[in-house]
Each structure stands twice: as C-alpha cells, then as structure tokens.
Amino acid sequence: MKIERLPSLATTLQPSNHPYLNGAWAPLTEEIDATDLEVVEGAIPTDLDGVYIRNTENQIHQPLGRFHPFDGDGMLHQIDFQGGRANYRNRFVRTRGLVAEQEAGGSLWGGLMDPPGTSLRPGFGAHGGLKDTASTDVVVHAGRAIATFYQCGEAYALDPQTLEPLGVSPWAPLDGVSAHTKVDEATGELLFFNYSKTAPFMHYGVVDRTGKTTTYTPVPLPGPRLPHDMAFSQNYSILNDLPLFWDQALLERGVHAARLHEGIPSRFAVIPRHGTAADIRWFEAAPCYVLHWLNAYEDGDELILDGYFQDEPMPQPLADAPKGYSHMMAYLDEHSFKSKLHRWRFNLADGTTREERLDDRILEFGTFNQRYAGKPYRYAYSTTTKPGWFLFNGFVKHDLVAGTSQALRLPEGCYASEAPFCPRIDAKDEDDGYLVTFTIDETTGRSECLLIDAKRFEAGPVCRIALPHKICSGTHAVWADRRFIRDGALA
C-alpha cells in the first residue's frame, strides 16, 4: 500500500471526556490518498466497478459551547473498486463555514445544543444559527457527489472519483437543500426538499440528469416543521408533516427545542413527480416520527411506503449516560426512541391509509438495491445498534415478499457504516451483489472495508480490506457504479 498525505488543516480541538469526541467518534483531521490497499481476508471481487463514499462528522476546532456529534465538519471517505483492486482517499468538504473557521483559527458557530447567541456569525439553513457542515448525507448525481446537511444547506459538489471540490451545486435554491436528496438511477433525476421557519415552510424540487432544475414548488405547511427524509415511486414523491417539531412559544424566543405535539396526526404529501402545490394530496396516519424511509412503490390503487416508525420519538434521558450527556445520548440511541420497520399504504382511490409493522426489532438506516428505487422490491438491509449509542453493530436482511430475515452481527467492539447494496457487473437478480461498509474496530484501533455477499448474508464478509487509518463514525453513505457516474442514468 502506497500512502500520500496532504497538508493538514489547522485544529484547536482539546482533549475531553465527551462520549462523541472519543472512541469510534474520535475526529480524524488528516487527508490521504492510498493505493493498492492490503487485503486482510478473502479477495477483492473482480465483478465490482464503482465507488463507495461515506460521510462523517469530524470536529476540527474547540466548540464554542456544548458539542453535539452532528456539529462536526463533513469528511468524505471513498474506496474505489476496479479490476479486483481497491484504492482509498478521504477529504473534508470545503464548505464556506470550514474555510471561514480555518481563516479565523477557531470555531465561529455554536452547535445544535447551544443557546441563542452562541454563534459569532449568522448561520445557515432552517435553524439559522448553525454552520452548514455538509456532514449528513451524500449521493451521486450527474457525475458529481453531493454532500448535504440535515438542517438544509448549500449542497456541496465533489468529483466522486477524485473527491476534488467542485463548489456549491448551481441548482441549490436560496432556501437550501435538506439532506436525503433522492436519485432515481433509471432517469438520472435528483429529487429534493427543503424546510424553513418562514411560509410556505417547505419546497420540493427535481433536477434532471444534466443538473437543470425542472420542478420547484411550495409544499405549504401549517408552520415550521422538522422533516428529515423523503421518498419517491415511479410517478409520485412523498413528503411529510410529522407531529415532532419545534415548540412555537420557545421558537419565538429563539430557542430551537423539538417537542411531540399531542393530538396531531402524521400527514403525508403525495405529489406527482413534476407536480405543483395544487396537485398535492394529503394522507393522515398514526402520530409518529420517522428519520429514514426505505423505498416506495405503486401497487394498483395503493402507494406503499416503507420506513422506520419511532415508538418513543421523545425518549427519556439515558439513565447510564456520562454526566451531562443523558438527554443528548437518548436522542442518538435507537433503543431509546425505538425505531422499527413499518409500512404505510396510501389508497389513491379513496384517500385512506393503512399501516402495518414489518419487524418489532430495533432497526434503522436501511438500504436496498437502488435499481429498484420507486419500484416493487423484495430485499432490504437494516442496521442494528449498540444499546445506548449511535454505533452500528450489525445488519439484518429482510425478504419482504417471503416475510423472512437473516441477521449478521459484528465482533464485539467493531462498528460499521451505513451499507449500501452494490450490484455485481451483469447482476442477474435483485440481491446479486454485495453490501459494502467501513468499520471501526475499537479493540485494534483500526478501520477496514468489508464486502458481504448478499446471497450468502449470514456467512459474513467475503473480503476484508485494511484502511490506512482509523476513521471517525458518521451517518450516511452511497454506492455508485462507474457506468452511472459516467452516463448519469442507467436507462
């Protein structure tokens, strides 16, 4: 393995006992290129041709206030597979905020848990007081990797193969772009939404495979909301108005405190892909909060949506958390908010909604074969987590047609990344391919890339590849075939 190190960014971060600034969440500040990675076990498949990119949060400077892990600057980690070889690189996302703090030599913005007035400069997005770190999500669209921020930001573009910075996406509107843009690989379109504290409070848009905005329309809401994700089928997009959102009385004092508003149902906006506000149909469902959806598709008169229903969206403080972190850690702990795989059925003929629970286990961060996005699909892959922590310790594969599942647990002290499905070259069916993930092993202090054959799921990794340094944990990841990067669509 050959390693080339880039000049380091300046950092002022001091050692602390913060649970999300240590261990698997210890920030990484070095950027490197590494070629001809070492295989620890198995062999790198020759039937993979593309890139896996994972976004992570890495705090660079000493926080102005109380640090939350989602405050860290975005860093993309990429592994490139081609011809049975693998290369690795990682880069910070050069946001305006990162550049400004490098120039200032310290933090300029407070974080998610800080009171009004902490930030030294105006912030970005829906909150208005935070730095756009571009650290939440990453997708590949029109030959570019797009890194986004969950509170809405500028949608930063990078070359998916070199991670060269390409600046703010020119199609990003002034109200910003939320994390969880969706890419339809069949058409090459990117679908997105944003939200804000001013009417109409939400917008929805579509960008075509060339990077041109073809749809941008308001989705009027009763007030400020906190949607986190969206979904789409072949003909419709689905947005949401859920009853967990900022307390209005506190918001008027500049305090951003999320509350579950009793007596308000969940509402789902179903809009034709290129529709307008006048075309929206609203469907009501049981009150809940959902961070992430899986997939949606049409079946006769029904529009079916799968996602992770939270049984306790406002969990009690975590009893055994380190002092001062019990509230924060509960909201990061899936075993506290109890996210479970769930299905909604919206009847487009009579306007009714039916719901059903698909699994009673604590699951989240689902992936599936993106060639089936918006279409009927059979297989889904969810993460399991370490109780009390935002750390993935295994995966579950669901056969949604047969109603069966298989589980894979990582060794104790080893934690994974979100694991997208990677189709083999010339794949024959839906689960003909691999799950790919980066791991952080706290017992060895090392990181690896694992490939899991989806057809032999419970057998464990078919290949383990050593990464040149220990990475920091984070949120979302994407797989992109090289043909899709080149052509912008698979149709």
Residue pairs with C-beta under 8 A, 6 or more apart in sequence:
1 34
1 35
1 36
1 37
1 38
1 466
1 468
2 34
2 35
2 36
3 32
3 33
3 34
3 468
4 32
4 33
4 34
5 30
5 31
5 32
6 30
6 31
6 32
6 33
8 29
8 30
8 31
9 29
9 31
9 60
9 92
9 102
10 60
10 102
10 105
11 29
11 60
11 61
12 60
12 61
12 62
12 105
12 106
12 107
13 21
13 27
13 59
13 60
13 61
13 62
14 62
16 22
17 322
18 67
18 325
19 25
19 321
19 322
19 325
19 329
19 389
20 67
20 68
20 69
20 332
20 390
21 27
21 59
21 67
23 442
24 391
24 415
24 440
24 442
24 472
24 473
25 57
25 69
25 472
25 473
26 470
26 472
27 57
27 58
27 59
27 60
27 72
27 472
28 56
28 58
28 75
28 90
28 469
28 470
28 471
28 472
29 58
29 60
30 469
31 89
31 90
31 91
31 92
32 88
32 89
32 90
32 468
32 469
33 87
33 88
33 89
34 87
34 88
34 89
34 467
34 468
35 87
36 85
36 86
36 87
37 79
37 86
37 87
37 88
37 449
37 465
37 466
37 467
37 468
38 465
38 466
39 463
39 464
39 465
39 466
40 448
40 464
40 465
40 466
41 461
41 463
41 464
42 451
42 461
42 462
42 463
42 464
43 84
43 463
44 81
44 84
44 85
44 86
44 451
44 463
44 465
45 81
45 84
45 424
45 434
45 451
45 462
45 463
46 83
46 84
47 424
47 425
47 426
48 81
48 82
48 422
48 424
48 425
48 434
48 451
49 81
49 82
49 83
49 425
49 481
49 482
49 483
50 80
50 81
50 422
50 479
50 480
50 481
50 482
50 483
50 484
50 485
51 78
51 79
51 80
51 81
51 140
51 160
51 161
51 479
51 480
51 482
51 485
52 78
52 79
52 81
52 420
52 422
52 436
52 438
52 449
52 477
52 478
52 479
53 76
53 77
53 78
53 138
53 140
53 145
53 160
53 477
53 478
53 480
54 76
54 77
54 78
54 138
54 417
54 418
54 438
54 471
54 474
54 476
54 477
55 74
55 75
55 76
55 134
55 135
55 136
55 137
55 138
55 147
55 474
55 475
55 476
55 477
56 72
56 74
56 75
56 76
56 77
56 135
56 471
56 472
56 473
56 474
56 475
57 69
57 70
57 71
57 72
57 73
57 74
57 75
57 133
57 135
57 472
57 473
57 474
57 475
58 72
58 73
58 74
58 75
58 92
58 135
58 472
59 67
59 71
59 72
59 73
60 72
60 73
60 98
60 101
60 102
61 101
61 106
61 107
62 106
62 107
63 71
63 107
63 110
63 111
64 107
64 108
64 109
64 110
64 111
64 114
64 118
64 119
64 120
65 110
65 111
65 113
65 114
65 115
65 118
66 111
66 113
66 114
67 111
67 113
68 111
68 112
68 113
68 328
69 332
69 390
70 111
70 112
70 133
70 135
70 136
70 150
70 475
71 111
71 112
71 130
71 131
71 133
72 133
72 135
72 472
73 92
73 93
73 95
73 97
73 98
73 133
73 135
74 92
74 93
74 95
74 133
74 134
74 135
74 136
74 147
74 149
74 156
75 90
75 91
75 92
75 93
75 135
75 472
75 474
76 90
76 91
76 93
76 138
76 145
76 147
76 158
76 163
77 88
77 89
77 90
77 438
77 471
78 88
78 89
78 90
78 160
78 161
78 163
79 86
79 87
79 88
79 436
79 438
79 449
79 465
79 467
80 86
80 87
80 88
80 89
80 161
82 482
86 449
86 465
88 449
88 467
88 468
89 162
89 163
90 163
90 471
91 158
91 163
91 165
92 98
93 133
93 134
93 135
93 147
93 156
93 158
93 165
94 156
94 165
95 131
95 132
95 133
95 134
95 153
95 154
95 156
96 132
96 154
97 108
97 109
97 124
97 131
97 132
97 133
98 133
100 108
100 121
101 107
101 108
101 109
101 131
108 119
108 120
108 121
108 131
109 118
109 119
109 120
109 121
109 123
109 129
109 130
109 131
110 118
110 119
110 129
110 130
111 118
111 130
112 127
112 130
113 328
114 129
115 255
116 129
116 253
116 254
116 255
117 254
118 129
119 129
119 130
119 131
122 128
122 129
123 129
123 130
123 131
123 132
124 130
124 131
124 132
124 149
124 151
124 152
124 153
124 154
124 176
125 132
125 149
125 151
125 152
125 153
125 176
125 196
126 151
126 152
126 176
126 178
126 194
126 195
126 196
126 197
126 224
126 226
127 151
127 256
128 197
129 256
130 151
132 149
132 151
132 153
132 154
132 176
133 149
133 153
134 147
134 148
134 149
134 153
134 154
134 155
134 156
135 147
135 149
135 474
135 475
136 148
136 149
136 150
136 179
136 180
136 475
136 476
137 147
137 148
137 150
137 179
137 180
137 181
137 475
137 476
138 145
138 146
138 147
138 148
138 476
138 477
138 478
139 145
139 146
139 148
139 181
139 182
139 183
139 190
139 478
140 146
140 160
140 183
140 478
140 480
140 484
140 485
141 181
141 183
141 188
141 190
141 207
141 209
141 211
141 488
142 188
142 190
142 207
142 209
142 210
142 211
142 488
143 160
143 485
143 486
143 488
144 157
144 158
144 159
144 160
144 166
144 169
144 211
145 157
145 158
145 159
145 160
145 163
145 478
145 480
146 155
146 156
146 157
146 169
146 181
146 190
147 155
147 156
147 157
147 158
148 155
148 156
148 177
148 178
148 179
148 180
148 181
149 176
149 178
149 179
150 178
150 179
150 180
150 228
151 178
152 175
152 176
152 177
152 178
152 194
152 195
152 196
153 176
153 177
154 168
154 169
154 172
154 176
154 177
155 168
155 169
155 171
155 172
155 176
155 177
155 181
155 192
156 165
156 167
156 168
156 169
157 165
157 166
157 167
157 168
157 169
158 164
158 165
158 166
159 166
160 480
160 485
161 482
161 485
169 177
169 211
170 211
171 205
171 207
171 211
171 212
171 213
173 194
173 203
173 205
173 216
175 194
175 196
175 203
176 194
176 196
177 192
177 194
178 192
178 193
178 194
178 195
178 227
178 228
179 228
179 229
179 476
180 228
180 229
180 230
180 292
181 190
181 191
181 192
182 190
182 191
182 192
182 230
182 231
182 232
182 373
183 189
183 190
183 191
183 370
183 373
184 190
184 191
184 232
184 373
184 374
185 370
185 371
185 373
185 484
185 489
185 490
186 371
186 373
186 374
186 489
186 490
186 491
187 209
187 489
187 491
188 208
188 209
188 487
188 488
188 489
188 491
189 206
189 207
189 208
189 209
189 214
189 273
190 206
190 207
191 204
191 205
191 206
191 207
191 230
191 232
191 237
191 273
192 204
192 205
192 206
192 207
192 230
193 202
193 203
193 204
193 205
193 219
193 227
193 230
193 239
194 202
194 203
195 201
195 202
195 221
195 224
195 225
195 226
195 227
196 202
196 224
197 224
197 251
199 220
200 218
200 219
200 220
200 221
200 277
201 219
201 220
201 221
201 222
201 223
201 224
201 225
202 218
202 219
202 220
202 221
202 225
202 227
202 239
203 216
203 217
203 218
203 219
204 215
204 216
204 217
204 219
204 230
204 237
204 239
204 271
205 213
205 215
205 216
205 217
206 213
206 214
206 215
206 216
206 273
206 274
207 213
207 214
208 214
209 488
209 489
210 488
214 274
215 273
215 274
215 275
217 271
217 275
217 276
217 277
218 277
219 239
219 269
219 271
219 277
219 280
220 277
221 241
222 241
223 245
223 248
224 245
224 246
224 248
224 251
225 241
225 242
225 245
226 242
226 244
226 245
226 246
226 258
227 239
227 240
227 241
227 242
228 290
228 291
228 292
229 240
229 290
229 291
229 292
229 293
229 307
230 237
230 238
230 239
230 240
230 293
231 237
231 238
231 293
231 294
231 295
231 296
231 305
231 307
232 238
232 273
232 296
232 373
232 374
233 296
233 297
233 298
233 303
233 374
233 375
234 297
234 298
234 374
234 375
235 272
235 273
235 298
236 270
236 271
236 272
236 273
236 296
236 298
236 303
237 270
237 271
237 272
237 273
238 268
238 269
238 270
238 271
238 293
238 296
238 303
238 305
239 268
239 269
239 271
240 266
240 267
240 268
240 269
240 290
241 266
241 267
241 268
241 269
242 266
242 267
242 287
242 288
242 289
242 290
243 260
243 261
243 262
243 264
243 265
243 266
243 287
243 288
243 289
244 258
244 259
244 260
244 261
244 289
244 313
244 314
245 258
245 259
245 261
246 256
246 257
246 258
246 259
247 255
247 257
247 258
247 259
250 256
250 257
251 257
258 314
259 314
260 287
260 289
260 313
260 314
262 287
264 287
265 284
265 285
265 286
265 287
266 284
266 285
266 286
266 287
266 288
267 282
267 283
267 284
267 285
268 282
268 283
268 284
268 285
268 305
268 344
268 346
268 353
269 280
269 281
269 282
270 280
270 281
270 282
270 283
270 303
270 346
270 348
271 279
271 280
271 281
272 279
281 348
281 351
283 346
283 351
283 352
283 353
284 353
285 344
285 353
285 355
286 355
288 309
288 310
288 311
288 313
289 310
289 313
289 337
290 307
290 308
290 309
290 310
290 342
291 308
291 310
291 339
291 364
292 307
292 308
292 364
292 365
292 366
293 305
293 306
293 307
293 308
294 306
294 307
294 308
294 341
294 366
294 368
294 380
295 306
295 368
295 372
295 373
295 374
295 377
295 380
296 303
296 304
296 305
296 306
296 374
297 303
297 304
297 374
297 375
297 376
297 377
298 304
299 376
301 347
301 348
301 349
301 350
302 345
302 346
302 347
302 348
303 345
303 346
303 348
304 343
304 344
304 345
304 346
305 343
305 344
305 345
305 346
306 341
306 342
306 343
306 344
306 358
306 366
306 380
306 400
307 341
307 342
307 344
307 366
308 339
308 340
308 341
308 342
308 363
308 364
308 366
308 382
309 339
309 340
309 341
309 342
309 357
310 337
310 338
310 339
310 340
311 337
311 338
311 339
311 340
312 336
312 337
312 338
313 337
314 337
315 330
315 331
315 333
315 336
315 337
315 338
316 330
316 336
317 326
317 327
317 330
318 325
318 326
318 327
318 329
318 330
318 333
318 336
318 388
319 326
320 388
321 328
321 329
321 330
321 388
322 329
329 336
329 388
329 389
330 336
330 337
331 337
332 389
332 390
333 385
333 387
333 388
333 389
333 390
334 362
334 363
334 364
334 385
334 390
335 362
335 385
335 387
335 388
336 388
338 362
339 362
339 363
339 364
340 357
340 358
340 359
340 360
340 361
340 362
340 363
341 357
341 358
341 359
341 361
341 363
341 366
341 380
341 382
341 398
342 355
342 356
342 357
342 358
343 355
343 356
343 357
343 358
344 353
344 354
344 355
345 353
345 354
345 355
345 356
346 352
346 353
347 353
347 354
358 398
358 400
359 382
359 396
359 398
359 405
361 384
361 396
362 384
362 385
363 382
363 383
363 384
363 396
364 382
364 383
364 385
365 382
365 383
365 392
365 418
365 476
366 380
366 381
366 382
366 383
367 380
367 381
367 418
367 419
367 420
367 421
367 435
368 377
368 379
368 380
368 381
368 421
369 377
369 379
369 421
369 423
369 430
369 431
369 433
370 420
370 421
370 479
371 423
371 490
372 430
377 400
377 430
378 399
378 400
378 401
378 430
378 431
379 397
379 398
379 399
379 400
379 421
379 430
379 431
379 454
380 397
380 398
380 400
381 395
381 396
381 397
381 398
381 419
381 421
381 435
381 454
382 395
382 396
382 398
383 392
383 394
383 395
383 396
383 416
383 418
383 419
384 392
384 393
384 394
384 395
384 396
384 407
384 409
385 391
385 392
385 393
386 392
386 393
386 415
390 473
391 415
391 473
392 410
392 415
392 416
392 417
392 418
393 409
393 410
393 414
393 415
393 416
394 407
394 408
394 409
394 410
394 416
395 407
395 408
395 416
395 419
395 435
395 452
395 457
396 405
396 406
396 407
396 408
397 405
397 406
397 407
397 408
397 431
397 454
397 457
398 404
398 405
399 405
406 457
406 458
407 458
408 452
408 457
408 458
408 460
410 416
410 439
411 441
411 443
412 443
413 441
413 442
413 443
414 439
414 440
414 441
414 442
414 443
415 439
415 440
415 441
415 442
415 473
416 437
416 438
416 439
416 450
417 437
417 438
417 439
417 473
417 474
417 477
418 437
418 475
418 476
418 477
419 435
419 436
419 437
419 452
419 477
420 435
420 436
420 477
420 478
420 479
421 431
421 433
421 434
421 435
421 454
421 479
422 433
422 434
422 435
422 436
422 451
422 479
422 481
423 432
423 433
423 481
424 432
424 433
424 434
427 433
431 454
431 455
432 454
432 455
433 454
434 451
434 452
434 453
434 454
434 462
435 450
435 451
435 452
435 454
436 449
436 450
436 451
436 452
436 479
437 449
437 450
437 452
437 477
438 447
438 448
438 449
438 450
438 467
438 471
438 477
439 447
439 448
439 449
439 450
440 447
440 470
440 471
440 472
440 473
441 447
441 448
445 470
446 466
446 467
446 470
447 467
447 469
447 470
447 471
448 464
448 465
448 466
448 467
449 464
449 465
449 467
450 461
450 463
450 464
450 465
451 461
451 462
451 463
451 465
452 460
452 461
452 462
453 459
453 462
456 462
481 490
483 490
484 490
